[in-house]
Amino acid sequence: MTPEDANQDALSPNPNAVAYTDPLTGLGNRRRLMDKIRKLASERADDPAPFTIGIANIDGFKPINDLFGHAAGDEILCQVAHRLRACLPDGGFVARIESDEFAFVLPLVFEKKGAEKIGRMFKDVLSAPYDLGDRNVRLSASFGFAVYPFAGEQFAELLKSADTALYRSKRRGRGQITVYSEEIAEEMRRGTQIEQALRRAIIADEVAVHFQPIVDLSDGSIQGFEALARWTDKELGFVSPGLFIPLAEERGFIDSLTETLLKKASETARHWPDKLFLSFNLSSAQLIDPATAFNVLAVINRVGLDPRRLELEITETAMMSDPEVAAKVVDELHGVGIRVSLDDFGTGQSSLGRLRDFTFNKVKIDRSFVSEITIDKSAEHIVRAILAMCEGLNLKVIAEGIETEEQAAKLRELGCKSGQGWLYGKAVDAAATFALIEAEELARASASRTSLLIR
């Protein structure tokens, strides 16, 4: 059976076919997909030879409608339908099941490698430019696959498995391909468990803030602290912020988490000596939210922290989601006296361009360069170049991840003036932070008295 034959019944003039047809693209709809999968599963019930179903989702489709109108969006969907139908393998069937979501049945694809191969072919086909008459548009697509009977034997179960795989693809970025497995299902279940526990922890005020010192490399004196989220759940134990913060972004409640953490951090920092600043990380979701500057200012105003003592860290990757909105957010933050640092510098694809397009106060050299600075000449040269460039741009520099005195000495030799890392202290809670500040103040006072006696 050819691909055209596979979809011909969806295009049939038979009145009953209308209920099984997507009116925009002429493809089958969800009901037709369900019939196809149930029929195929029934045929293979006695001898369950595998087959594959998949879902393709167009990445970033909503902005197309917003920018160019629904007529342009509809035209793209019709072109997607045409491309998928044209490149289906023998016996294949494709349907449109949601606005920008297409599903397909692949009777002759039996295992993961075959599904991934088809996925790569579909991905290439859908990434070619779309002709809208007066302009061309480029898009990507993400894919989730499920193989019968391993990922389920019933329609609902198979579709859910493919959707789970698609969801994981979307989490990993644009243009990804995932084939369902029990490991992936367990990962998703674990994510949901963590999500629910984290939501409860935010409401119960159980997510803590710890502080890591940022120091003057010439004498080790404290210049400020970076606020870092810490969470230990009664059942889950310690959960890494590298896990729960991206999860909060992905599941749409990063705003409530950030507000809680910023409030706690600001309340602590308000009691530090005025010369010390608070460094706080903004998420990628907040950089594309036009209300971010207002929200941040509202929090610190309620607490009573001077905006000039707050420094917000953003990453290049976060800025790339929507550079125009991100630039507006950065400008608004500067407008109220809040400083902005570019975090993890050197790890993005176009960091130099970001320095040109955005106004920053500081740059943080990524720890991957600092860790290699004493053993890898290329890392040393990169750090040297960053320092020289930032000096020319009148940007301050902080080196992250300093763990040894040798690394600190090399950074001082190269002209780096500020840094943080385990050599100078791990992140500790508010009480331990106050003790650290007090100890430094006492030591400074003692040194001053000693100096006066010597004179």
Summary of the structure (lengths in Angstrom):
residues: 455
radius of gyration: 27.6
end to end distance: 98.8
largest distance: 104.6
contacts: 1452
relative contact order: 0.07
helix: 51%
strand: 20%
